[in-house]
């Protein structure tokens, strides 16, 4: 989980999500020439510089809430991007040049550039992603970390990020789409990837079996409904269902209102899977100094997953 600084200091849920975007561990291992990423150390540096503004925002979150009101989509990825844009524009000294910039060749759209901003005497191009992958088998192949809806996996996402998306910020494309860039400014391309990986047995994740993963990546569990039981818990533990787009920061609740006992969650899951195959993301919360704090999260999937009809 994240450091207590985020979990206990910041109370407002949207501010906590913003802090999670900034401070949570990256999914991929620190930068290499082939796979350039915005690393945990990079995150720490930029988070520390924004700390005073974040505390102020937690006391008065209205600027953030007003910004998020413009967001019409309930997709987790769009919410993640919106928080990044707010962060870059309002909590850093960077100059945001463009976001979701369409790259075209004549009438043909080649794709988008997520973020382009100027800082540290260079132009920085970010391709961003927040991902939730379930490890299908314990032999740790990238293509066997698959999304809950099975349409995506870690290997294909890396391929798109580093081979297709990041290379779009060529000087030729920049000259064609933007007129205000200084000619021949260096472009630093980085992947900004956060999220959670979910395992059948959390104890098996102590050994970092995938060399491309950050060993500190966030981890959860997954089970097939009716095949395995929910993980063990303390008597005081309660549960909640996490709804989109609020899948980011660990949940914090001021009281037990709205939280579910283990028995009530089991009944809810039974009712859900009697008519649906859609996976459900749940979180376990335990008492802490001023309420209930998430200590574990996991996906419950249909019995036949990933072989959905």
Secondary structure, 3 states (H helix, E strand, C coil): CCCHHHHHHCCCHHHHHHHHHHHCCCCECCCCCCCCECCHHHHHHHHHHCHHHHHHHHHCCHHHHHHHCCCCCCCHHHHHHHHHHHHHHHCCCCEEEEEEEEEEECCEEEEEEEEEEEECCEEEEEEEEEEEEEECCCCCCHHHEEECCCCCEHHHHHHHHHHHHHHHCCHHHHHHHCCCCCCCCCEEEEEEEEEEEEECCHHHHHCCCCCCECCCCEEEEEEECCCCCCCCCCCCCEEEECCCCCCCCCCEECCCCCCECHHHHHHHHHHHHCCCCCCEEEEEEEEECCEEEEEEEEEEECCCCCCCC
